[in-house]
Amino acid sequence: MTPDSSASGRAVAVLGSTGSIGTQALDVVRRNPGRFRVAALAAGGGRVDLLAAQAIEFRPEVVAVARASAAQDLQLALYAEAQRRGYATGDHALPKILAGPDAVAEVAAWPCDVVLNGVTGALGLASTLAALDAGRTLALANKESLIVGGPLVKERARPGQIVPVDSEHSALAQALRGGREDEVRRLVLTASGGPFRGRTRAELADVTPEQALNHPTWDMGPVVTINSATLVNKGLEVIEAHLLFDVPMDRIEVMVHPQSVIHSMVEFTDGSTLAQASPPDMRLPIALGMDWPDRVPDAAPGLDWTRAHTWELFPLDDAAFPAVALARRAGTLGGTFPAVYNASNEECVEAFRQGRLPFTGIVDTITRVVDEHEAAGPGRAATLDDVLAADAWARTRARELTMG
């Protein structure tokens, strides 16, 4: 059954619709046509054929592309896709098209019930702020916008307005239902360990981008996959957990869990620990984020309880993977430091993918940029201008350090 824009159901705006999170979110919508409908789609503009196919299938009111030059290509792709599906000219109402650097944020404020922010990187901040200011429920898969925006995001959000979509933070939100806020002792995030779990720092020196992109359990975009390999992603998640749940940094732990079945845990003051477990399928936290606090039946397959399971948990090797410790430092310093950590990482990941930086050089360079930011001054102010200036400086500095 094809969802219809006139159908009942929770109206969802999907930002980053052609990426990993976006395509899985639309799969959830596709399988639950009476529960959700797509009000708006937005993407960068690099995959206009896919975006057009999504628009014709889900019939949103508006489609946005961040790259202005992609608008005409999208228009042509929409006509071609409608024709391919057998619609005569004029038979299929085409969506409004928005294009340009502010288009995605404009869609984030579009009339709807939920905005799923699956944009990659710090570019998602404007959309996060727009969705919050418009009063939408924000299903947040773009952790960078919370980390970069920090207090800016928190001061604009009503209680419960942000629903985490990251599997780890969705797990924490679910487990936290099991007790009162004053009963929480610590949060325990789990990490798969990425493709290089168990390697020493010396053994990581010659890692190639192809190897780093070969994640053992999750199917993600290239930036997030490399962040998982360096464990920068887990560092970002520690900061995100601190901001989402108001738990001090020193009460957030990380354990390596290769099977990626236990997504995170909450330890309570009486000594009990609640864990959320499910197969590594992002459709479950995506569906929960879009319909929070309700669960979507059969959002993803459950665990097979007819066979034996072995779930392992190991302490994190900070010597081989120092990204989490560096993130704790940035998160504790607060202000613009998380923005600097994130921005320098995004530049370093690109340098690594282009062969200009070794794998271990990613976190080494982030460390140097954070050190220089600290030496330059306190960096604790966090107006939007401060954050954007720190982000721009960190990107420029990281590029200088990685250009050789």
N, C-alpha and C positions, 0 to 999 in steps of 0.2 A: 504493500500500500504506500502510495506517495503522500507525504505530509502536505497539507493545504494550509495556506496562510489564514484561511477563514475558520480553520478547525479550532476547537477548544484546546486548552493545555497551557502550560507555562511558557510564556514567550521568552526566547533566549536569543541574545546577540552573541555570536561566536567571533572573537577576534583572533586572528592567526588561523583562519579556517583551513588553509592548505597545508599547515604543518602537522606534526605528529599528534599533538593534543587536539587540534581542531578537527582533523579527520576522524579521530576516535569519538569525539563528542558528537559529531554528525551521525556516526554509526549508532550511538545510543539513541539519538532522536529518530533515526530511521526505524529502529526496532520498537519504538514507543510512540507511535504517531498520535495517540490520543492524550499522551501525557505532556509532550513538548511540541512546540512549533518554533520555527526559525523566523525571527523578526528581522535580523540583520546579519550580514557577513562582512568580514574585513580581512584583508591579507596585504602582504607587502607589495605584490604585483609581479613576482617572478614566475608564477605558475597560473597564468590567466586562463588557460584551457581548463584546468581543474576547478578554478574558482567559478568559471562560467557553468561548468557541469553541476557544481553544487547549487548555484543560483537557480538553474532551471529545475533541478530536482526538488529543492526545498522552498522555492518561491518566497524569498525574503522581500521585504519592502524596499530595502536599500542594500547596496554592495559598495564597499569602499576599498580603494587601493592606495597605499602610501606613496607609490611612485606615480607622479602626475603623468609621466609619459606613457604609462600603461593603460590609461583610460580608453583610448581609441582601440587598442588591441582587445581590451575587455569587451567593448561594445561589439566588435566584430565576432569575438568568440561566443558571445551570448546568442547572436543571430545564428551562427553556425551550429551551436549546440541545440538550439530550438529546432532548427531544420533537420538535424540529425535524428532527433526524437520524433520527427513526423509532424511537427506543428506547421500549419500553413501560416504565411505572413499575416501578422495581426491577431492570430489565434491565441498567442501566449503573451500575457502582460509581462514586460521586462521591468526589472527593478530600477529604481533611481540609482545613478552611479555618482559617487563622490570620489575625488582624486586629489592627491597632494599630501604634504606632511602632516596636516591637521585632520585629514579625513577619518583616520581610524579612531582618534579621540572623539570626533563628532559622532561616530556610530556608537561609541561607548555610552553616550548620553541619549541614544535613541529610545523612544518609548518601548519598554519591555519589562519583564519581571527580573531577569537574571542576565548579567554580562559575564560571559566566560572569557577571561583574559588569558589567551594562550600565545600572546606575542612573545618573541624571544628577546631577552636582554633588556637593558635599561630603557630602550625605546617604549617599553610598556608603561612607564611611569605616567605619562600624560593621559593615557587611557584609563589607568587606575583612578587617578584623581577625578577625571571627568565622570566616570561611573558613580563614584562615591558622591560627588557634588549633585548628581542628578537623582540621588536617592535609590539607585538600583542595588539589588543584592549582587555582590561581586564574588563570583567563583574564581578564585585566584590561582592560576597555574604559573603566572609570571612572577616568580619569587623576587626577581631583581628589582621590580618596582617598589616592593615593600622594603627591601633592604636599602636601596638607594634613597627612597623617599623618607623612610623611617618615621620620625615624629610628624612630618607633614601628612603622611598617609593616616597615621593613627588619630591625629587630631580632627580629621575630616570624617572618620568612620564612626557610625553609630554602633553601639554594642550589637554584635552578631551580624553586622552588615557584610563583613568579610568572611567567606567560607573557603578554607584551604582546599586545593585540588592536588597538590603534591601528595604522593602516596603516604609519605612519612607523616605529614602534618594532618592529613585526613585521618590517619590511624590514631594520632594523638587526640584529635578532636573527638573521635569515637570513644577512646579509652577514658578520656576525661569525664565522660558522662557517668562514669562509675563512682565518682566521689565529689566532695565539695572542694572548692578552690583551696581552702586552708588545710585540706588533707593531703595535698600533693607534695611529695618529697622531692622527686626529680623526674625529669623526662629522659627517656633513652631512645635516641634515634638509631636506626639500623642502617648500615651501608653494605652493599653487595661486595665492596672491595674492588669493583671494576675488573678489567681484564688482567691486571698486574698484581693481584692480591698475593702476598707472600714474597714478593721480590724485595731485595734490598735497594737502597738508593743507587748503588753502583750498577746494579742490574737494570736500572731504569734509564741509564744514560743514552742508550742507542735505540730507544723505542721510536717507531715510525708512526706517522699519522694513521696509516692503514691499520696498524695494530691497536692504536688507541680507540679507533672507531668500531672495534669489534667487541661490543659489550656482551658479556655472557648471558644476561637474563632479560634486559630491557631493550625495547626498540624505540629509540629516541632520536631527536635531531642531532646534527653533528656537534654543535656547541655544547649541548647538555651531555652528550656522550663523552666528549673529551673532558669536560668538567668532572664527570663521574670517574674517569680514569685517574685524574690528578687528585681527586677528592675535594677539589674546590667546591663542587656542587654540595658536598656534605657540609663544608664550612659555611656556605651561603644558607643552608638549611638550619644550622645552629643559630645563626643570627635571626632567621625568619621565625624559628620557634620562640626565641626570646621576645620578639616583637609581637607575635600573635597571641601568646599565652601569658605574657608578663611574668615569666619565670627567669630568675637571674641566670646569667651565663654559666656560673660555676655549678649550677644544678641541672645542666643539660649535658648528658653523656652521649658518646657514640660507640657503638659496638659493630664489628664487622660480622655480617650474616650472609654467607655466600648464596644460600638458597633463595633469598629475596621473598620469603613467605611471611615472616614476622616483619611487619612494616614499621612498627615503633612500639614503645611500651611506656607506661606510666607507673612509677612506683609511688605508693601512698605511705603515709606516716606510720601505719600499723605494720608495715613490712610486706604487704601484699603488692603484687605487680600485675597489672592488666595489660595484655598484649593483643593487638589486632593482627589477625593472620588471614591471608587469602593468596591465591596464585598471583604471580606478577602480571596483572592485567590492569592497565590504567583506566579501562572503562568503568571499573567499580568506583574509584574516587571521583572520576569525572561525573558519573551519574549522581552520586551522592551530593556533590557540589552543586549540581544544577537543580536538584530537588530537595536540598537541605531544609528541614531536618529529616525528611522522609527518605526511606530506602526505595530504590527502583527494583522490583522483582526481576531476578535473572539478569542483572546488569552485566555480570560476568560469571563464568563457571566457578563453582566452589571447589574446595579441596576434596580429594578422593579419600574418604575415610575407610575404604575397604582394603587399603594397602598400607604397608609400613612407611613411616617418614623418619628421616634423620635431619634435624635442624641444628646447625652449629652456630655458636657465637664466640667471637674472638675479640680481645682488646685491640684497639687501633695502634698501628705502628707509626708514631709521630715522627720518628727519625726518617723513615722512607717517604712518608706522606705528611709533610708539615703544614699542609693547607688549612687543616681544621684548627690547629693551634694559632695560626696567623689570623684566621677569621675570628676566633675568640678575642684576640687582642684588638682587632678592628672594631668588633662589636662592643667591647668594653669601653674603648675610647669614645665610641659613639659619634655624634655629629656627622661630619662628612666622611669619616674614615671608612664606613661600609661602602659608600659610593666609590671611593678611591680603590678599594679592594676589588669591587666588581668591575669597574671600568678598565683598570689595568689588566685584569684577567681576560676580558673580552678581546683586548688588543693582542695579548700574548697568545691566546688560542689561535687567532688568525695568523700570527707570525709563525707559530708552530705548524699550522696546516700548510703554509707556503714554504716551509723548509728553512726559515730564517732563525729559528730558535729551537734548541733541543728540548725534549720533553721535561727534563728537570729544570730547565731554564724558565719554564712558565711560572712556577711558584717562587723561584729565586728572584725573578724580575718583579713580581708583585710585591715581594718583601722589600725590595729596594725602593719601590715607589711609595709604599706605606711609610718606610723609614724617612724618606725625604719629606713627605707630607707632615710627619710629626715634627721633624727638625725645623720646618718652616714656620710653625706656630701651632696653637692649640687645635684648630680645625673643628671646633665644637659647635659653631653656629650652624644652623640648619634651615635657613630660609630656602625657598625654591631656587633663588639666584645663587646662593652659596653652594647648594647641591649641584646645580648645573655647571657652575664654574669649576668645582672640584672634579666633577666627572670629565669635563673637557681637558683640564690640566693633566689628570691622570692618563687619559688616552694619548695626549701629545707626548708626555714623558715616557710612557711605555713604548710608543712607536720609536722615539729617539733611541731608547736603549736596545731595541730589537732590530734596528736597521743596520747594525754592524758598523 
